[in-house]
Every structure is written in structure tokens, then in C-alpha cells.
């Protein structure tokens, strides 16, 4: 049975991990979402850590930022089982989803773009697994 969860332990919160992610990671963009990802040796029993960000410059109201982050988290939560299935056991995937749009989008559009990103990430995970 698939686990459609995004618990507290699966959140990318460490400043050190986030800095490493942005220094060494690769990115994929599907407007209005950009994802930066990096594979590291597994440090815990969690295969995937994810964080979400929305620019304060483009969305000055916290209500709007929180809504977009909530939409991205929900889309990620529903697509996560497809991604986790392709990650090698000895690696951990760290992700940061960044909303780069300047206007609010519907949940359907965000979900479809995240779906495309997850498919591309699965391909990258398969390539890492093969090498």
C-alpha cells in the first residue's frame, strides 16, 4: 500500500543541508516550479527530504505564500510514492521546491507541473542507480 504522507521527519530543515543542496545540486524547471535536487549517502531511514519556498518579493502577503506552499506540498505528497520507488536504498534524495511564478496558479496546474518534475527526477534516480 502506498504511503501518501509528508511527515515532519521528511522535511528539509537543516541549514547545512540546504546550503550543500544549493552548492552541489542540479535543478529542473517546469514553470512555475523549479526544483533543486541532490543525492547524498543515506544518513537515516528516510529516502527523501523535501523543502518548499515561495519568494517574499513576488508575494508580499503571507497568506498567498502559505497557500502556494500548501498546494506544492499536497502535489508532492500525492506524487512521492512514484519518486521514492526509484531511489536506490543506499542514497537519500534532498529536494527544494521553489515557486518561481509571479502570479498565483491553480492547484491543478501546480500538480501537473510537479508530476512532470517527479517523472524527470525518477529518471535521474534511475541513472544514479545504474552508475
N, C-alpha and C positions, 0 to 999 in steps of 0.2 A: 504494500500500500504506500502511495506517495505521501510524503510529508510536506504539506503546504504551510510551512512555518517560517518565521523570521524572528528568532528569539534574541534576547539581549546578548547572549554569548556569541551570536553570529554577526554582531555589529563591529565595524572597523572604527575603533575609538583611539587607539594609541597614536600619539603624535609622531613617535619614531617610525612606526609602520607606515603612516601616511606620508611622511617625508621620503622614505625609501621608495614607496609606491610612485610618487611623482618624479623622483630622480631616475629610477631604473625602468619604470613601467612603460608599456605600449598603450596606444589609445585607438579606439574605434568610435566613429561618429555616425550617427543616424539622426539628422535634425529632427527634433530639438534636444536630443540627448547625446551626451558624449560619455564614454566610459574609459577609465584608465585602469589597466589590469596588470598584475604581476604574479608570477608563480614563485613561491618560496618553498623550501623544505617544510614539511608538516611539523608544526610545533605543538599541536593539540589534536584532539579527535574531531575537530571541526574542519571540513573540507573547504569552506568558502566563507570569507569575511567580506562584508559589503558596507559601504557608507554612501550617503546621499547629500547632495549640495545644490543649493539654488542661490544665484547671485543677489546680494542685497542691493547692488547697484541698479539692477533692472526691475526688481520687485521690492520696493521700499516698505510695503505693508507686510508684516509678519504673517498675517492671515493668508495672503497669497502664496508666500514662500512655503508655509507649512502645508497648504493644500497640494501644491505641486510635489513636495517631498512625499506626502502621503500617497499620491497617485503613483509615483515611481516605486515606492516600497511595495504597494499592492501588486503592481505589474511584475515586479521582481519575485515576490513571494509565490505567485502563480507559475512563473516560468523556471524557478530554481531547480525543481527535480530533474528537468531536462539537462540542465547545466551540470549539476553535481554528479549525475550518472557518467559523465565523460571525463571527470577529473581523475588523474591517477592517484592511487592511495597514498603514495609517498609525498605528494605535493599538496600545498594549500594555495588556493586562488584568493588573491586580495583584489577587491574591486572598489572603485569610487565612481558613482554615477553623478554626472554634473549636468544640470539643466542649462543649456546654452541659448534657448529661445528667449525672445524679448517680450513675448505675449503668452498669456495662459493658453494651454491646449486642453483638449478633452482627454478623459481617461482612456478612451478607445485609441486615440492617436498615440498617446504615450505608451500604452500597452503594446500596440503593433510595432512601434519602433524598438522597444525593449525586446520584443520577440525576435526581431531581426538581429539585434546585437547579441542576444543569447545564442542564436544559431552560429554566428561568427565566432563567438568565444568557445563554443563547443568544438569548432574546427581547430582553433588554436590549441585547445586542451588535447585533442587527438594528436596533433603534430608534436606536442611536447611529450606525450605518452610514447609515440613511436621512436623518438630520438633518445 
